[in-house]
Amino acid sequence: MFYFLLVIAVLLLGYAAVLVSFVRKGRKIPPAAYLGLAALNGLILAAILAWAIAR
């Protein structure tokens, strides 16, 4: 489970870096990007809660 959390955290950081590069180039962030960010955040939160309950 720890490795799953680590992979999701790396994906979240990479996705955030892509969004920051969009902003630095002066582009607008697409509305669907916020949905993707929320989904990754929800996934990591659910995984952390499941891991904590299983311990």
N, C-alpha and C positions, 0 to 999 in steps of 0.2 A: 504494500500500500504506500510505503514511503516513496518508492521510485515513481509510482503513478502521480503522487503529489508533486514530486520534483519535475516530472515531464510537463504537467499542467502549468506549473509556475514558470517554467522556461518558455512555454508557448505564450503565456500571458505577457511576459516581458518582451518577447519578440513582437507580438501584436501591438503592444503599446509603442514600441520603437518605430514600427511602420507608421502608426498614426502620428507620432511626433514628427517624423520626416515629412508627412503630408502637410502638417501645419507650417513647418519651416520653409517649405517650398511655396507657401502662400495659397495652397489649395484648401478647399473646404473638405471636411471629413464627411463622407457619405452617411446618411442616417442609418443605413444597415450596419455600419461599423460599430455604432453604439450598441446595437442588438447583439453583435458578436462578442463585444467586450463584456456585456452583461451576462451572456451565456457562459463565457469562460470563468468569470468571477463566481457565478452561481455554482458551476461545476466544482471549482476548488473549495468553495465553502461547504458544499454538500460532502465532498470527500473528506475534508478535515473533521466535520461533525461525525461522519460514519467511523472514521479512524479513532476518534476520541471515545465514542460510545463502545466500540469493540475492545478497547483496552480495558 
